[in-house]
């Protein structure tokens, strides 16, 4: 079984019809092998709820929290989608991934490093539209960028 760990930007694009990357995200999803699995972590789960209910992100399509939960529940009802709890060893992997940023103040890198560590320790390919995240990963075999 092949597992893919979509970044928040991919989950949002798949979940919102008017999103600029919606067609690209669905094109990617539709070419995956039948046995492929999509992974939610607690981080991407909470992030999707947060983004779907954020007016500055969603504009007129902003959802209530109840409706955002409905979007998440629909994903979990898809047989290709699973929620993965944090894998064993993630904390050490997360610390290792953030080590190169140790001399900096907190930034977006913290979340990106968590995503990279989670993907690695879950044996899932991180999928993103974020070229900077892809570059941070060093084009590792467990990270892919969707052209969009």
Beta strands, then each sheet from edge to edge (+ up, - down):
strand 1: 3-6
strand 2: 37-40
strand 3: 81-83
strand 4: 125-128
strand 5: 143-145
sheet 1: 3+ 2+ 1+ 4+ 5+
end
